Amino acid sequence: MQLAFTLLTLAGPLALVAAFAVSRRDPGLRPATTHLAAVVAGTVSLVAAISGLAGLLFAGPFTWAAGSGALQIFSLRLDVLSITMLLLVSFIGSVVLHYSRNYLDGDPQQGRFTGWLCLTLAAVMLLVLAGNLVLLVAAWICTSLFLHNLLLHFSQRAGAVRAGRKKFIVARLGDAALLFAVLLLGAGYGTIDIAEILSAARDGLVPGGSLWAAGFLALAAILKSAQFPTHGWLTEVMETPTPVSALLHAGVINAGGFLLIRFADVMLLAPGVLAGLVMVGGFTALLGGLAMLAQPAVKTSLAWSTIAQMGFMIMQCGLALFPLALLHIVAHSLYKAHAFLNSGTAVDAVASLKRPGPIAIPSGKAVVRSFAIALAIYALIGFAFSYDTKSPQAIALGAILVFGVAYLLAQGLADAAPRALTRRMAVYALVTSLSYFLLHTVASWMTSGTLPPAPDPGPLEWVLIVLAVASFGFVAFAQALFPLWSDHPAAAGLRVHLSNGLYANAVFDRLIGNWSTRPLLSANQGNDQ
């Protein structure tokens, strides 16, 4: 039975690889054969992911390996994590494949683009299904290399070339970090099977080099998920076709989070590394969220939003909230892929509306009241869900989320706000707080036995928890009060600094010199590089 379900699940990546092969024979304008192959492959991949879910329900978590002994370099792992990610990737991938047909209509290299899109999706699927370290590294590297061809689709655009080359540098550093990590894990635990490594780590086995392995895993995740200060390439990929921006959220940009969740038991052996993830992820989330508000272009603002969301996901992993991090990946990927695909339509819809009237600006008293009400709602719902069953990390994370609700609630409590807006914001606060505890309970139940629960925090963890809550609370409070001090000269300077991401990307450009902006010799060379 396990073999049958494995073969059905593997049909998705194989169909996408076949579609790529078809695209090599039909790479040009309006490629009917390639389009048909891509649509069929997308449908097959979605059905295959559902088959994998059925296999998990009937047979339970298992690893299937081809070959025997040391030759078992191809093995697939079917568990809650891999199937959840596979369903996410196949669903978004099939939507992107359909969308790209009309979006790129008239492009002379449309078939070629579709082929690389299929091959990238196949690599991501093998990445999330990988049952051993060898396949994991191979799929990780292939995902980046195949994506590179998509980033350079418009090779005549200097911005696309710069973004693609900067991503290439960051990706190769991430590949090296992951390679060091798996070498240490394989040597330390004496196996390349991921399930065996996680089981040994869960039992408390800490071989020499495992702490370094956790550090390299964290570094690979940071580089993969566009964390500060190597985030700049993501803000520049807007020169690529919009389907690529949506594809990034189908297991590509969030592959760093997946890596940390997959090796959660190993990461728990290195609390110092987790603390570093909290600091890097937390700072990136704050910077991305503020920089997003200072962007003049919709897609650039969405890119900064993704940086912020990935930072929040990395911080969740650092707090050992792995079930919540997985839930975050799914929720963010779905809504952000939709936001990119719908960005053009949304801009047209807003432009067609009449200009709104005066905006209700909340006073300082209304802001304080909104935060007090939001926290009170969160506390009451938390007691209903039994705080004693939640970890301090989860409770703190919920408080951070409620700060965002308080910001919205402040708009409804402004003196000039209509009563309908006040009622709507109050409902949002209730629903958000209730949804957090409910979804946390469901995610923890679904991943029980696969992902470890958050351990009791030590002194360092408590300091980081307090620092995170205080930082996000302060930023949310200052953001709610921003209309009251936006006319101050310091606000204009701050807006400029934030719109440039504190100039980390400019420093990166200076470090790599003119290589990132040097034009390609030809369009084909740019696509094949």
C-alpha positions in Angstrom: 0.0 0.0 0.0 2.8 2.4 0.8 4.4 1.8 -2.6 1.1 2.5 -4.4 0.5 5.8 -2.5 4.2 6.8 -3.1 4.0 6.2 -6.8 0.7 8.2 -7.0 2.3 11.0 -5.1 5.4 11.0 -7.3 3.2 11.3 -10.4 3.0 15.1 -9.8 6.7 15.9 -10.1 7.1 13.4 -13.0 4.2 15.0 -14.9 5.8 18.5 -14.5 9.2 17.2 -15.7 7.4 15.8 -18.7 5.8 19.1 -19.4 9.2 20.8 -19.3 10.5 18.2 -21.8 7.6 19.2 -24.1 8.4 22.9 -23.7 11.9 22.3 -25.2 10.3 21.3 -28.5 7.6 24.1 -28.3 9.4 27.1 -26.7 8.0 30.0 -28.6 5.0 32.2 -29.2 1.6 30.8 -28.1 2.8 27.2 -27.6 -0.4 25.1 -27.8 1.4 21.8 -27.0 3.3 23.2 -24.1 0.2 24.9 -22.6 -1.7 21.6 -22.8 1.1 19.7 -21.2 1.5 22.3 -18.4 -2.3 22.3 -17.6 -2.4 18.5 -17.6 0.8 18.4 -15.4 -0.7 21.0 -13.0 -3.9 19.0 -12.6 -2.0 15.7 -12.2 0.2 17.3 -9.5 -2.8 18.5 -7.5 -4.5 15.0 -7.8 -1.2 13.4 -6.8 -1.0 15.6 -3.7 -4.5 14.6 -2.7 -3.4 11.0 -3.2 -0.5 11.6 -0.8 -3.0 12.9 1.7 -5.1 9.7 1.3 -1.9 7.7 1.8 -1.1 9.5 5.0 -4.6 8.9 6.3 -4.7 5.2 5.4 -1.0 4.2 6.1 0.2 6.8 8.5 3.6 8.6 8.3 6.2 6.6 6.4 9.4 6.8 4.4 9.7 5.0 1.1 13.2 4.4 -0.3 14.3 3.0 -3.7 17.3 0.7 -3.6 19.0 -0.8 -0.6 21.7 0.0 1.9 23.9 2.9 1.0 22.3 3.2 -2.5 19.0 4.5 -1.0 19.7 8.0 -2.2 16.1 8.5 -3.4 13.5 8.3 -0.7 10.3 10.1 0.0 8.8 11.0 3.4 5.0 11.3 3.7 4.0 12.9 6.9 1.8 15.9 8.0 4.5 18.4 7.1 5.4 17.1 3.6 1.7 16.5 2.6 0.6 20.0 3.8 3.4 21.6 1.8 2.8 19.4 -1.2 -0.9 20.4 -1.3 0.1 24.0 -0.9 2.7 23.9 -3.7 0.5 21.9 -6.1 -2.5 24.2 -5.6 -0.7 27.5 -6.1 1.4 25.9 -8.9 -1.6 24.9 -10.9 -3.2 28.3 -10.5 0.0 30.0 -11.6 0.3 27.8 -14.6 -3.2 28.7 -15.7 -2.6 32.4 -15.0 0.7 32.6 -16.9 -1.0 31.4 -20.2 -2.9 34.7 -20.6 -0.4 36.9 -18.8 2.5 36.0 -21.2 0.3 35.8 -24.3 2.4 37.3 -27.1 5.8 36.7 -25.4 8.2 35.2 -28.0 9.6 32.9 -25.3 6.3 32.0 -23.6 6.7 28.2 -24.0 10.2 28.3 -22.6 9.0 30.3 -19.6 6.2 27.8 -19.0 8.7 24.9 -19.1 11.0 26.4 -16.5 7.9 27.1 -14.4 7.0 23.4 -14.5 10.5 22.3 -13.7 10.8 24.7 -10.7 7.5 23.4 -9.3 8.7 19.8 -9.7 11.9 20.6 -7.8 9.9 22.2 -4.9 7.7 19.1 -4.7 10.7 16.9 -4.4 12.2 19.2 -1.8 9.2 19.0 0.5 8.9 15.2 -0.1 12.6 14.4 0.4 13.2 11.6 2.8 17.0 11.8 3.0 19.7 14.4 3.1 21.0 13.8 -0.4 17.6 14.3 -2.1 16.9 17.3 0.1 20.2 19.1 -0.9 19.7 18.2 -4.6 16.1 19.5 -4.7 17.1 22.6 -2.7 19.9 23.5 -5.2 17.8 22.7 -8.3 14.9 24.8 -7.1 17.2 27.8 -7.0 18.9 27.1 -10.3 15.6 26.6 -12.1 14.1 29.7 -10.6 17.1 31.7 -11.8 16.0 31.1 -15.4 12.6 32.6 -14.6 14.1 35.6 -12.9 16.1 36.4 -16.0 13.3 35.8 -18.4 13.4 39.5 -19.4 17.2 39.5 -19.7 17.2 42.8 -21.6 16.0 44.6 -18.4 18.9 45.8 -16.3 16.7 45.5 -13.1 15.9 41.9 -13.8 19.5 41.0 -14.4 20.6 42.8 -11.2 17.9 41.0 -9.1 18.7 37.6 -10.6 22.4 37.9 -10.1 22.1 39.1 -6.5 19.7 36.2 -5.8 22.3 33.9 -7.4 24.9 35.0 -4.9 22.7 34.7 -1.9 21.4 31.3 -3.1 24.9 29.9 -3.5 25.8 30.9 0.0 22.6 29.3 1.3 23.5 26.1 -0.7 26.9 26.0 0.9 25.4 26.4 4.4 22.9 23.6 3.8 25.7 21.4 2.5 27.8 21.9 5.6 24.8 21.2 7.7 23.9 17.9 6.1 27.5 16.7 6.1 27.6 17.3 9.9 24.3 15.7 10.4 25.1 12.6 8.3 28.5 12.2 10.0 27.1 12.8 13.5 24.1 10.5 13.3 25.6 7.9 11.0 22.7 8.0 8.5 21.2 10.2 5.8 17.6 9.2 6.6 15.8 12.3 7.9 13.3 10.4 10.0 16.1 8.5 11.8 18.0 11.7 12.4 14.9 13.4 13.9 14.1 10.3 16.0 17.6 10.3 17.5 17.5 14.0 18.2 14.1 13.7 19.8 15.6 11.0 22.1 18.2 13.5 23.2 21.2 12.3 21.2 23.6 15.2 20.6 26.6 14.0 18.6 29.6 16.2 18.0 28.9 18.8 15.4 25.1 18.8 15.8 25.2 22.3 17.2 27.2 23.5 14.3 24.7 21.7 12.0 21.8 23.6 13.6 23.7 26.9 13.0 24.2 26.1 9.4 20.6 25.1 9.0 19.6 28.4 10.5 22.0 30.3 8.1 20.6 28.4 5.1 17.0 29.3 6.1 17.9 33.0 6.7 19.5 33.2 3.2 16.7 31.4 1.5 13.9 33.4 3.0 15.3 36.9 2.3 16.1 38.0 5.8 18.0 41.1 6.7 20.6 42.1 5.4 20.4 39.8 2.3 16.8 40.6 1.5 17.4 43.2 -1.3 17.0 40.8 -4.2 13.4 40.1 -3.4 12.4 43.8 -3.6 13.9 43.9 -7.1 12.3 40.9 -8.7 9.4 43.0 -9.7 11.1 43.3 -13.1 10.2 39.6 -13.7 6.8 38.4 -14.9 4.1 38.5 -12.2 3.6 34.7 -12.2 7.2 34.4 -10.8 6.3 36.6 -7.9 3.3 34.3 -7.1 5.5 31.2 -7.7 7.9 32.4 -5.0 5.2 31.8 -2.5 4.7 28.1 -3.6 7.4 26.7 -1.4 10.3 28.8 -2.8 10.7 31.9 -0.6 9.3 30.0 2.4 11.6 27.0 1.9 13.8 28.4 4.7 10.9 28.0 7.1 10.2 24.5 5.8 13.8 23.6 6.4 13.7 24.7 10.1 10.3 23.0 10.6 11.6 19.7 9.0 14.6 19.7 11.4 12.7 21.0 14.4 14.0 18.3 16.7 17.6 19.1 15.7 17.0 22.9 16.2 15.7 22.3 19.7 19.2 21.0 20.6 20.7 24.5 20.0 18.8 27.1 22.0 21.5 29.7 21.2 20.8 29.2 17.5 17.0 29.6 18.1 17.7 32.8 20.0 19.6 34.1 17.0 16.6 33.3 14.8 14.3 35.3 17.0 16.5 38.3 16.8 17.1 38.2 13.0 13.5 37.3 12.2 12.0 39.8 14.6 14.1 42.7 13.3 13.4 41.7 9.7 9.7 41.5 10.4 9.7 45.0 12.0 11.8 46.5 9.2 9.7 44.9 6.4 6.4 45.9 7.9 7.5 49.6 8.2 9.3 49.7 4.8 6.2 48.3 3.2 4.2 51.4 4.2 6.7 53.7 2.6 6.7 52.1 -0.9 5.0 54.0 -3.9 4.5 50.8 -6.0 2.0 48.1 -5.2 4.2 45.1 -6.1 7.2 46.5 -4.3 5.0 47.0 -1.2 3.9 43.4 -1.5 7.5 42.3 -1.7 8.4 44.1 1.5 5.3 42.5 3.1 6.7 39.1 2.1 10.0 40.0 3.7 8.2 41.0 6.9 6.1 37.8 6.9 9.1 35.6 6.3 10.8 37.4 9.2 7.8 36.7 11.4 7.9 33.0 10.3 11.6 32.8 11.2 10.9 34.3 14.6 8.2 31.7 15.2 10.7 29.0 14.5 13.2 30.7 16.9 10.5 30.6 19.6 10.0 26.9 18.8 6.4 27.4 17.7 6.9 25.1 14.7 3.1 24.2 14.2 2.3 27.8 14.1 5.1 28.5 11.7 3.7 25.8 9.4 0.2 27.4 9.7 1.8 30.8 8.9 3.4 29.4 5.7 0.1 28.1 4.4 -1.9 31.2 5.2 0.7 33.7 3.9 1.4 31.7 0.7 -2.3 31.6 -0.2 -3.2 35.2 0.3 0.1 36.6 -1.0 0.1 34.6 -4.2 -3.5 35.8 -4.8 -2.4 39.4 -4.0 0.3 39.3 -6.6 -1.9 37.7 -9.3 -4.6 40.2 -8.5 -2.4 43.3 -8.1 -3.1 44.8 -11.5 -6.9 44.3 -11.2 -6.9 45.8 -7.7 -5.0 48.9 -8.9 -7.6 49.4 -11.7 -10.5 49.0 -9.3 -9.1 51.5 -6.8 -8.3 54.0 -9.6 -11.9 53.8 -10.9 -13.3 54.8 -7.5 -14.1 58.3 -6.5 -11.7 59.9 -4.1 -12.7 59.2 -0.5 -13.5 61.9 2.0 -11.5 62.9 5.0 -9.9 60.1 7.0 -10.9 59.6 10.6 -7.7 60.2 12.6 -7.7 58.6 16.1 -6.5 60.7 19.0 -4.0 59.6 21.5 -6.8 58.7 23.9 -8.5 56.6 21.3 -5.3 54.7 20.5 -4.7 53.9 24.2 -8.3 52.8 24.5 -8.0 50.5 21.4 -5.0 48.7 22.7 -6.6 48.2 26.1 -9.8 46.8 24.5 -7.8 44.5 22.2 -5.7 43.1 25.0 -8.8 42.6 27.1 -10.6 40.7 24.3 -7.5 38.6 23.9 -7.2 37.9 27.6 -10.9 36.8 27.9 -10.8 34.5 24.9 -7.4 33.1 26.1 -9.0 32.2 29.5 -11.8 30.4 27.6 -9.2 28.3 25.7 -7.3 27.6 29.0 -4.0 29.5 29.1 -2.4 26.7 31.1 -2.4 24.5 28.0 -0.5 27.1 25.9 3.2 27.8 26.0 4.4 31.2 27.0 5.8 31.6 23.5 2.4 31.0 22.0 0.7 33.5 24.4 3.3 36.1 23.6 2.9 35.6 19.9 -0.8 36.0 20.2 -0.3 39.3 22.0 1.9 40.5 19.1 -0.9 39.6 16.6 -3.4 41.5 18.7 -1.3 44.6 18.5 -2.1 44.6 14.8 -5.8 44.3 15.6 -5.5 47.2 18.1 -4.1 49.4 15.3 -7.3 48.7 13.2 -9.5 49.1 16.2 -8.0 52.6 16.8 -9.5 53.7 13.4 -12.9 52.6 14.5 -12.6 54.5 17.8 -11.7 57.8 16.2 -14.1 60.6 17.0 -15.0 61.1 13.3 -15.4 57.3 12.6 -18.9 56.2 11.7 -20.5 53.7 14.0 -20.5 51.0 11.3 -16.7 51.2 11.2 -16.5 50.9 15.0 -18.7 47.8 15.0 -16.7 46.2 12.2 -13.4 46.8 13.9 -14.7 45.3 17.1 -15.9 42.2 15.3 -12.4 41.9 13.6 -10.8 42.0 17.1 -13.1 39.3 18.4 -12.7 37.1 15.3 -8.9 37.5 15.1 -8.3 36.6 18.8 -10.7 33.6 18.6 -9.2 32.4 15.3 -5.7 32.5 16.7 -6.4 30.2 19.6 -8.6 28.0 17.5 -6.1 27.6 14.7 -3.3 27.1 17.1 -5.2 24.3 18.8 -6.0 22.6 15.4 -2.4 23.0 14.1 -0.9 21.5 17.3 -3.3 18.6 17.1 -2.6 17.9 13.5 1.1 18.0 13.8 1.2 16.1 17.1 3.8 13.4 16.9 5.5 15.0 13.9 6.5 18.4 15.3 7.8 18.9 18.8 5.9 21.2 21.2 7.7 24.4 22.4 9.9 23.7 25.5 9.7 25.7 28.7 11.5 28.9 28.1 14.8 29.6 30.0 16.1 33.0 31.1 17.4 33.8 27.6 14.1 32.8 26.0 12.2 34.9 28.5 14.3 38.0 27.7 13.7 37.5 24.0 9.9 37.0 24.5 9.6 40.2 26.5 11.8 42.1 24.0 9.7 40.8 21.1 6.4 41.8 22.7 7.7 45.2 23.7 9.2 45.9 20.3 6.1 45.0 18.3 3.9 46.7 20.8 5.9 50.0 20.6 5.9 49.9 16.8 2.2 49.2 16.5 1.5 52.0 19.0 3.7 54.5 17.2 2.1 53.5 13.8 -1.4 54.1 15.2 -0.3 57.6 16.3 1.6 58.4 13.1 -1.1 60.6 11.6 -0.7 62.9 14.6 3.1 63.5 14.0 3.4 62.8 10.3 3.9 66.5 9.6 7.0 66.7 11.8 10.2 67.1 9.7 11.7 64.0 11.3 8.8 61.9 9.8 9.8 62.8 6.3 13.4 61.7 6.9 12.2 58.5 8.5 10.0 57.7 5.6 12.9 58.1 3.2 15.2 55.8 5.3 12.4 53.2 5.6 11.6 53.3 1.9 15.2 52.4 1.2 15.2 49.6 3.7 17.9 51.3 5.9 20.2 51.1 2.8 21.3 47.4 3.4 20.6 46.7 -0.2 22.8 49.6 -1.3 25.6 48.2 0.8 25.1 44.8 -0.9 25.3 46.5 -4.3 28.6 48.2 -3.3 30.1 44.9 -2.1 29.5 43.1 -5.4 30.5 46.1 -7.5 29.4 46.3 -11.2 28.9 42.6 -11.7 25.2 42.8 -10.8 24.5 45.5 -13.4 26.7 44.3 -16.2 24.5 43.6 -19.2 24.1 40.1 -20.6 25.6 39.3 -24.0 22.4 38.0 -25.4 18.8 37.2 -24.3 19.5 33.4 -24.6 22.6 33.7 -22.5 20.6 35.5 -19.8 18.0 32.9 -19.7 20.4 29.9 -19.6 22.9 31.4 -17.1 
